[in-house]
Amino acid sequence: MPASLTQEAFWQYSVRLYEREDVASHCLSLQDNYQVNVNLLLLVCWCMTHNAIVTLPAIQKLSDAIIDIDQQLLAHRGTRRACHPDNGGDKALYEELKAQELELEKRCQQVLADAFNALAAQQFEGDAVNPSIVALIHFYGLKNKQDARASLTYLMTQAKLA
């Protein structure tokens, strides 16, 4: 049985991974170009690191669990981006909106951690690619998206090092 996941452990793992080399730019590219939920992506990376498997139906359940908070995040992110100082926005307001967005991200990760812990996740053993990443590829329809697949390959490599 894979390890249970706390929000704090998930947050710390995510921060460590997100700060590695070009991880942030790959995550944001997948988010902006393919509507990949970065927190769900980071959870799949955590699964690979901890030899846990989430199947395609499990990813659907996880995605369903965060649909409300994800909508809040999307709306907030749009507001924050519109207030960017490069767009003529106030720097102090932009920084406040960034801090609020991080709190929403933490709430999203709490919901994901709770939903993950409620799943009957399986332990992964072997040298093949963890099926969790395959499930994510199918969930977001990335099978024939070469640039997205390249980003995922990069993130898998970085996840193993985090």
MARBA-3410 file (N, C-alpha, C, O; in Angstrom, 1 decimal):
162
0.8,-1.2,0.0,0.0,0.0,0.0,0.9,1.2,0.0,1.8,1.3,0.8 ~ 0.6,2.2,-0.9,1.4,3.4,-0.9,1.2,4.2,0.3,0.3,4.1,1.1 ~ 2.2,5.1,0.5,2.1,6.0,1.7,0.9,6.9,1.6,0.4,7.3,0.5 ~ 0.3,7.3,2.8,-0.8,8.2,2.7,-0.1,9.6,2.5,1.1,9.8,2.7 ~ -1.0,10.5,2.1,-0.5,11.8,1.7,-1.1,12.9,2.5,-2.3,13.0,2.6
-0.3,13.7,3.2,-0.8,14.9,3.9,-0.6,16.1,3.0,0.2,16.2,2.1 ~ -1.5,17.1,3.3,-1.4,18.4,2.5,0.0,19.0,2.6,0.6,19.5,1.7 ~ 0.5,19.0,3.9,1.8,19.6,4.1,3.0,18.9,3.4,3.8,19.5,2.7 ~ 3.0,17.6,3.4,4.0,16.8,2.7,3.9,17.0,1.2,4.9,17.1,0.5 ~ 2.6,17.0,0.7,2.4,17.3,-0.7,2.9,18.7,-1.1,3.5,18.8,-2.1
2.6,19.7,-0.3,3.0,21.0,-0.6,4.5,21.1,-0.6,5.1,21.7,-1.5 ~ 5.2,20.5,0.4,6.6,20.6,0.4,7.3,19.9,-0.8,8.2,20.4,-1.4 ~ 6.7,18.7,-1.1,7.2,18.0,-2.3,7.0,18.9,-3.5,7.9,19.0,-4.4 ~ 5.8,19.5,-3.7,5.5,20.3,-4.8,6.5,21.5,-5.0,7.0,21.8,-6.0 ~ 6.7,22.2,-3.8,7.6,23.3,-3.8,9.0,22.9,-4.3,9.7,23.5,-5.1
9.5,21.8,-3.7,10.9,21.3,-4.1,10.9,20.9,-5.6,11.9,21.3,-6.2 ~ 9.9,20.3,-6.1,9.9,19.9,-7.5,9.8,21.1,-8.4,10.5,21.3,-9.4 ~ 8.8,22.0,-8.0,8.5,23.2,-8.8,9.7,24.1,-9.0,9.9,24.9,-9.9 ~ 10.6,24.1,-7.9,11.7,25.0,-8.0,12.9,24.4,-8.7,13.9,25.1,-8.9 ~ 12.8,23.2,-9.2,13.9,22.6,-9.9,14.0,23.1,-11.3,12.9,23.2,-12.0
15.1,23.5,-11.8,15.4,23.9,-13.2,14.2,24.5,-13.9,13.7,25.5,-13.5 ~ 13.8,23.8,-15.0,12.7,24.4,-15.8,11.3,23.7,-15.5,10.4,23.8,-16.3 ~ 11.2,23.2,-14.3,9.9,22.5,-14.0,8.7,23.4,-14.1,7.7,23.1,-14.7 ~ 8.9,24.6,-13.5,7.7,25.6,-13.5,7.3,25.9,-14.9,6.1,26.0,-15.2 ~ 8.3,26.2,-15.8,7.9,26.5,-17.2,7.2,25.4,-17.9,6.3,25.6,-18.7
7.6,24.2,-17.6,7.0,23.0,-18.3,5.6,22.8,-17.7,4.6,22.6,-18.4 ~ 5.4,23.0,-16.4,4.1,22.9,-15.8,3.1,23.9,-16.3,2.0,23.7,-16.7 ~ 3.6,25.2,-16.4,2.8,26.3,-16.9,2.4,26.1,-18.3,1.4,26.5,-18.8 ~ 3.4,25.6,-19.1,3.1,25.3,-20.5,2.0,24.3,-20.7,1.1,24.5,-21.5 ~ 2.0,23.2,-19.9,1.0,22.2,-19.9,-0.3,22.8,-19.4,-1.4,22.5,-20.0
-0.3,23.7,-18.4,-1.5,24.3,-17.9,-2.1,25.2,-19.0,-3.3,25.1,-19.3 ~ -1.3,26.1,-19.5,-1.8,27.1,-20.5,-2.2,26.5,-21.8,-3.1,27.0,-22.5 ~ -1.4,25.6,-22.3,-1.6,25.0,-23.7,-2.6,23.8,-23.7,-3.2,23.6,-24.7 ~ -2.7,23.1,-22.6,-3.5,21.9,-22.6,-4.4,21.7,-21.5,-5.0,20.7,-21.3 ~ -4.6,22.8,-20.7,-5.5,22.8,-19.6,-5.2,21.7,-18.5,-6.1,21.3,-17.9
-4.0,21.4,-18.4,-3.6,20.4,-17.4,-3.6,21.1,-16.0,-3.0,22.1,-15.9 ~ -4.2,20.4,-15.1,-4.2,21.0,-13.7,-2.9,20.7,-13.1,-2.5,19.5,-12.9 ~ -2.1,21.7,-12.7,-0.8,21.5,-12.2,-0.8,20.8,-10.9,0.1,19.9,-10.7 ~ -1.7,21.0,-10.1,-1.7,20.2,-8.8,-2.0,18.7,-9.1,-1.4,17.9,-8.4 ~ -2.8,18.4,-10.0,-3.0,17.0,-10.4,-1.8,16.4,-11.0,-1.4,15.3,-10.7
-1.1,17.2,-11.8,0.2,16.8,-12.4,1.2,16.6,-11.3,1.9,15.6,-11.4 ~ 1.3,17.5,-10.3,2.2,17.3,-9.2,1.9,16.1,-8.4,2.8,15.4,-7.9 ~ 0.6,15.8,-8.3,0.2,14.6,-7.5,0.7,13.3,-8.3,1.2,12.4,-7.7 ~ 0.6,13.3,-9.6,1.1,12.2,-10.4,2.6,12.0,-10.2,3.1,10.9,-10.1 ~ 3.3,13.2,-10.2,4.7,13.2,-10.0,5.0,12.6,-8.6,5.9,11.7,-8.4
4.3,13.0,-7.6,4.4,12.4,-6.2,4.2,10.9,-6.3,4.9,10.1,-5.6 ~ 3.2,10.5,-7.0,2.9,9.0,-7.1,4.1,8.3,-7.7,4.5,7.2,-7.2 ~ 4.7,8.9,-8.7,5.9,8.2,-9.3,7.0,8.1,-8.3,7.7,7.1,-8.3 ~ 7.2,9.2,-7.6,8.3,9.2,-6.6,8.0,8.2,-5.4,9.0,7.7,-4.9 ~ 6.8,8.0,-5.1,6.4,7.1,-4.0,5.9,5.8,-4.4,5.3,5.1,-3.6
6.1,5.4,-5.7,5.7,4.1,-6.2,4.2,3.8,-6.0,3.8,2.7,-5.7 ~ 3.4,4.9,-6.1,1.9,4.7,-6.1,1.4,4.8,-7.5,2.0,5.4,-8.4 ~ 0.2,4.2,-7.7,-0.4,4.2,-9.0,-1.8,4.8,-8.8,-2.6,4.5,-7.9 ~ -2.1,5.8,-9.7,-3.5,6.3,-9.9,-3.9,5.9,-11.3,-3.2,6.2,-12.2 ~ -5.0,5.3,-11.4,-5.5,4.8,-12.7,-6.3,6.0,-13.3,-6.5,7.0,-12.7
-6.7,5.7,-14.6,-7.5,6.7,-15.3,-8.8,7.0,-14.5,-9.2,8.2,-14.3 ~ -9.6,6.0,-14.1,-10.8,6.3,-13.3,-10.5,7.1,-12.0,-11.2,7.9,-11.6 ~ -9.3,6.8,-11.4,-8.9,7.5,-10.2,-8.6,9.0,-10.5,-9.0,9.9,-9.7 ~ -7.9,9.2,-11.6,-7.6,10.6,-12.0,-8.9,11.3,-12.3,-9.0,12.5,-11.9 ~ -9.9,10.7,-12.8,-11.2,11.3,-13.0,-11.8,11.7,-11.7,-12.4,12.8,-11.6
-11.8,10.8,-10.7,-12.3,11.1,-9.4,-11.5,12.2,-8.7,-12.2,13.1,-8.1 ~ -10.2,12.2,-8.9,-9.4,13.3,-8.3,-9.8,14.7,-9.0,-9.9,15.7,-8.3 ~ -9.9,14.6,-10.3,-10.3,15.8,-11.0,-11.7,16.3,-10.6,-11.9,17.5,-10.4 ~ -12.6,15.4,-10.4,-14.0,15.8,-10.0,-13.9,16.4,-8.6,-14.7,17.3,-8.3 ~ -13.0,15.9,-7.7,-13.0,16.4,-6.4,-12.5,17.8,-6.3,-12.9,18.6,-5.4
-11.7,18.3,-7.3,-11.2,19.6,-7.2,-11.9,20.6,-8.2,-11.4,21.7,-8.4 ~ -13.0,20.2,-8.8,-13.6,21.0,-9.8,-14.0,22.4,-9.3,-13.8,23.4,-10.0 ~ -14.5,22.4,-8.1,-15.0,23.7,-7.5,-13.8,24.6,-7.2,-13.8,25.8,-7.6 ~ -12.8,24.1,-6.5,-11.6,24.9,-6.2,-10.8,25.3,-7.5,-10.2,26.4,-7.5 ~ -10.9,24.4,-8.4,-10.2,24.7,-9.7,-10.8,25.9,-10.4,-10.2,26.7,-11.0
-12.2,25.9,-10.4,-12.9,27.1,-11.0,-12.5,28.4,-10.3,-12.3,29.4,-10.9 ~ -12.4,28.3,-9.0,-12.0,29.5,-8.2,-10.6,29.9,-8.6,-10.3,31.1,-8.7 ~ -9.7,28.9,-8.7,-8.3,29.2,-9.1,-8.2,29.9,-10.5,-7.5,30.8,-10.7 ~ -9.0,29.3,-11.4,-9.0,29.9,-12.8,-9.4,31.3,-12.8,-8.8,32.2,-13.4 ~ -10.5,31.6,-12.1,-11.0,33.0,-12.0,-10.0,33.9,-11.3,-9.7,35.0,-11.8
-9.4,33.4,-10.2,-8.5,34.2,-9.5,-7.2,34.5,-10.3,-6.7,35.6,-10.3 ~ -6.8,33.4,-11.0,-5.6,33.5,-11.8,-5.8,34.6,-12.9,-4.9,35.3,-13.2 ~ -7.0,34.6,-13.5,-7.3,35.6,-14.5,-7.2,37.0,-14.0,-6.7,37.9,-14.6 ~ -7.8,37.2,-12.8,-7.7,38.5,-12.2,-6.3,38.9,-11.9,-5.9,40.0,-12.1 ~ -5.5,38.0,-11.3,-4.1,38.3,-11.0,-3.3,38.6,-12.3,-2.6,39.6,-12.3
-3.5,37.9,-13.3,-2.8,38.2,-14.5,-3.1,39.5,-15.1,-2.3,40.2,-15.6 ~ -4.4,39.8,-15.0,-4.9,41.1,-15.5,-4.3,42.3,-14.7,-4.2,43.4,-15.2 ~ -4.0,42.1,-13.5,-3.4,43.1,-12.6,-1.9,43.2,-12.6,-1.3,43.9,-11.8 ~ -1.3,42.4,-13.4,0.2,42.4,-13.5,0.7,43.8,-13.8,0.1,44.5,-14.6 ~ 1.8,44.2,-13.1,2.3,45.5,-13.3,2.7,45.7,-14.8,2.7,46.9,-15.2
3.1,44.7,-15.5,3.4,44.9,-17.0,2.1,45.3,-17.8,2.2,45.8,-18.9 ~ 0.9,45.0,-17.2,-0.3,45.4,-17.8,-0.9,46.7,-17.2,-2.1,47.0,-17.4 ~ 0.0,47.4,-16.5,-0.5,48.7,-15.9,-1.1,48.5,-14.5,-1.6,49.5,-13.9 ~ -1.0,47.3,-13.9,-1.6,47.0,-12.6,-0.7,47.5,-11.5,0.5,47.8,-11.7 ~ -1.3,47.6,-10.3,-0.6,48.0,-9.1,0.2,46.8,-8.6,-0.3,45.7,-8.4
1.5,47.1,-8.3,2.4,46.0,-7.8,2.0,45.4,-6.5,2.0,44.2,-6.3 ~ 1.6,46.2,-5.6,1.1,45.7,-4.3,-0.1,44.9,-4.4,-0.2,43.8,-3.7 ~ -1.1,45.3,-5.2,-2.3,44.5,-5.4,-1.9,43.1,-6.1,-2.4,42.1,-5.7 ~ -1.0,43.2,-7.1,-0.6,42.0,-7.7,0.0,41.0,-6.7,-0.3,39.8,-6.8 ~ 0.9,41.5,-5.9,1.6,40.6,-4.9,0.5,40.0,-3.9,0.6,38.9,-3.5
-0.5,40.8,-3.5,-1.5,40.3,-2.7,-2.3,39.2,-3.4,-2.7,38.2,-2.7 ~ -2.6,39.4,-4.6,-3.4,38.4,-5.4,-2.5,37.2,-5.6,-3.1,36.1,-5.6 ~ -1.2,37.3,-5.7,-0.3,36.1,-5.8,-0.4,35.3,-4.5,-0.5,34.1,-4.5 ~ -0.3,36.0,-3.4,-0.4,35.3,-2.1,-1.7,34.6,-1.9,-1.8,33.5,-1.4 ~ -2.8,35.3,-2.3,-4.1,34.6,-2.3,-4.2,33.4,-3.1,-4.8,32.4,-2.8
-3.6,33.5,-4.3,-3.6,32.3,-5.2,-2.8,31.2,-4.6,-3.2,30.0,-4.8 ~ -1.7,31.4,-4.0,-1.0,30.4,-3.3,-1.9,29.7,-2.2,-1.8,28.5,-2.1 ~ -2.6,30.4,-1.5,-3.5,29.9,-0.5,-4.6,29.0,-1.2,-4.9,27.9,-0.7 ~ -5.1,29.4,-2.3,-6.1,28.6,-3.1,-5.4,27.3,-3.6,-6.0,26.2,-3.5 ~ -4.1,27.4,-4.0,-3.4,26.2,-4.4,-3.2,25.3,-3.3,-3.4,24.0,-3.5
-2.9,25.8,-2.1,-2.8,24.9,-0.9,-4.1,24.2,-0.6,-4.2,23.0,-0.3 ~ -5.2,24.9,-0.7,-6.6,24.3,-0.5,-6.8,23.3,-1.5,-7.4,22.2,-1.2 ~ -6.5,23.5,-2.8,-6.6,22.5,-3.8,-5.8,21.3,-3.5,-6.3,20.1,-3.6 ~ -4.6,21.4,-3.0,-3.8,20.3,-2.7,-4.4,19.5,-1.5,-4.2,18.3,-1.4 ~ -5.0,20.2,-0.5,-5.7,19.5,0.6,-6.8,18.7,0.1,-6.9,17.5,0.5
-7.6,19.2,-0.8,-8.7,18.4,-1.4,-8.1,17.2,-2.2,-8.7,16.1,-2.0 ~ -7.1,17.4,-2.9,-6.4,16.3,-3.7,-5.9,15.3,-2.7,-6.1,14.1,-2.9 ~ -5.2,15.7,-1.7,-4.6,14.7,-0.7,-5.8,13.9,0.0,-5.6,12.7,0.1 ~ -6.8,14.6,0.3,-7.9,13.9,1.0,-8.6,12.9,0.0,-8.9,11.7,0.3 ~ -8.8,13.3,-1.3,-9.3,12.4,-2.3,-8.4,11.3,-2.6,-8.9,10.1,-2.8
-7.1,11.5,-2.7,-6.1,10.5,-2.9,-6.2,9.4,-1.8,-6.2,8.2,-2.1 ~ -6.2,9.9,-0.6,-6.2,9.0,0.6,-7.5,8.2,0.6,-7.5,7.1,1.2 ~ -8.5,8.6,0.0,-9.8,7.9,0.0,-9.8,6.8,-1.1,-10.6,5.9,-1.1 ~ -8.8,6.9,-2.0,-8.7,5.9,-3.1,-8.1,4.6,-2.6,-7.4,4.6,-1.6 ~ -8.3,3.6,-3.4,-7.6,2.4,-3.1,-6.4,2.3,-4.0,-6.3,1.5,-5.0
-5.4,3.2,-3.8,-4.2,3.3,-4.6,-3.4,2.1,-4.5,-3.3,1.5,-3.4 ~ -2.8,1.7,-5.6,-2.0,0.5,-5.6,-0.5,0.9,-5.6,-0.1,2.0,-5.9 ~ 0.3,-0.1,-5.2,1.7,0.1,-5.1,2.3,-0.3,-6.5,1.8,-1.3,-7.1 ~ 3.2,0.5,-7.0,3.9,0.2,-8.3,5.2,-0.5,-8.1,6.0,0.0,-7.2 ~ 5.4,-1.6,-8.8,6.7,-2.2,-8.7,7.2,-2.5,-10.1,6.4,-3.0,-10.9
8.4,-2.3,-10.4,9.0,-2.6,-11.7,9.8,-1.5,-12.2,9.9,-0.4,-11.6 ~ 10.3,-1.7,-13.4,11.2,-0.7,-14.0,10.5,0.0,-15.2,11.1,0.9,-15.8 ~ 9.3,-0.4,-15.5,8.5,0.3,-16.6,8.0,1.6,-16.1,8.3,2.1,-15.0 ~ 7.4,2.4,-17.0,6.9,3.7,-16.7,5.7,3.5,-15.8,4.8,2.6,-16.0 ~ 5.6,4.3,-14.7,4.5,4.2,-13.8,3.2,4.5,-14.6,3.1,5.5,-15.3
2.2,3.6,-14.4,1.0,3.8,-15.2,0.2,5.1,-14.8,-0.6,5.5,-15.6 ~ 0.6,5.8,-13.7,-0.1,7.0,-13.4,0.1,8.1,-14.5,-0.8,8.8,-14.8 ~ 1.3,8.1,-15.0,1.6,9.1,-16.1,0.9,8.8,-17.3,0.4,9.7,-18.1 ~ 0.7,7.5,-17.6,-0.1,7.1,-18.8,-1.5,7.5,-18.6,-2.2,7.9,-19.6 ~ -2.0,7.3,-17.4,-3.4,7.7,-17.1,-3.6,9.2,-17.3,-4.6,9.6,-17.9
-2.6,10.0,-16.9,-2.7,11.4,-17.0,-2.7,11.8,-18.5,-3.4,12.7,-18.9 ~ -1.8,11.2,-19.3,-1.8,11.4,-20.7,-3.1,11.2,-21.4,-3.6,12.0,-22.2 ~ -3.7,10.1,-21.0,-5.0,9.8,-21.6,-6.1,10.7,-21.1,-7.0,11.1,-21.9 ~ -6.1,11.1,-19.8,-7.1,11.9,-19.3,-7.1,13.3,-20.0,-8.2,13.8,-20.2 ~ -5.9,13.8,-20.3,-5.9,15.1,-20.9,-5.7,15.0,-22.5,-5.6,16.1,-23.1
-5.8,13.8,-23.0,-5.7,13.7,-24.5,-4.4,14.1,-25.0,-4.3,14.8,-26.1 ~ -3.3,13.8,-24.4,-2.0,14.2,-24.8,-1.2,13.2,-25.6,0.0,13.4,-25.9 ~ -1.8,12.1,-25.9,-1.1,11.0,-26.6,-0.3,11.5,-27.9,0.8,11.1,-28.1 ~ -1.0,12.3,-28.7,-0.3,12.7,-29.9,0.2,14.1,-29.9,0.5,14.7,-30.9 ~ 0.4,14.7,-28.7,0.9,16.0,-28.5,2.3,15.9,-28.1,2.7,15.8,-26.9
3.2,16.0,-29.1,4.6,15.7,-28.9,5.3,16.7,-27.9,6.1,16.3,-27.1 ~ 4.9,18.0,-28.0,5.5,18.9,-27.1,5.1,18.7,-25.6,5.8,18.8,-24.7 ~ 3.8,18.3,-25.5,3.3,18.0,-24.2,4.0,16.7,-23.6,4.3,16.7,-22.4 ~ 4.1,15.7,-24.5,4.8,14.5,-24.0,6.2,14.8,-23.7,6.7,14.2,-22.7 ~ 6.9,15.7,-24.4,8.3,16.0,-24.1,8.3,16.7,-22.7,9.2,16.4,-21.9
7.4,17.6,-22.4,7.3,18.2,-21.1,7.1,17.2,-20.0,7.7,17.3,-18.9 ~ 6.2,16.2,-20.2,5.9,15.2,-19.2,7.1,14.3,-19.0,7.4,13.9,-17.9 ~ 7.9,14.0,-20.1,9.1,13.2,-19.9,10.1,14.0,-19.1,10.7,13.4,-18.2 ~ 10.2,15.2,-19.3,11.2,16.1,-18.5,10.7,16.1,-17.1,11.5,15.9,-16.2 ~ 9.4,16.3,-16.8,8.9,16.3,-15.5,9.1,15.0,-14.7,9.4,15.0,-13.5
8.9,13.9,-15.4,9.1,12.6,-14.8,10.6,12.4,-14.4,10.9,11.9,-13.3 ~ 11.5,12.9,-15.2,12.9,12.8,-14.9,13.2,13.7,-13.6,13.9,13.3,-12.7 ~ 12.6,14.9,-13.6,12.8,15.8,-12.5,12.2,15.2,-11.2,12.7,15.4,-10.1 ~ 11.0,14.6,-11.4,10.3,14.0,-10.2,11.2,13.0,-9.5,11.1,12.9,-8.3 ~ 11.9,12.2,-10.3,12.7,11.2,-9.7,13.9,11.8,-8.9,14.4,11.1,-8.0
14.3,13.0,-9.2,15.4,13.6,-8.6,15.0,14.5,-7.4,15.8,14.9,-6.5 ~ 13.7,14.8,-7.3,13.2,15.7,-6.2,13.1,15.0,-4.9,12.8,15.7,-3.9
END
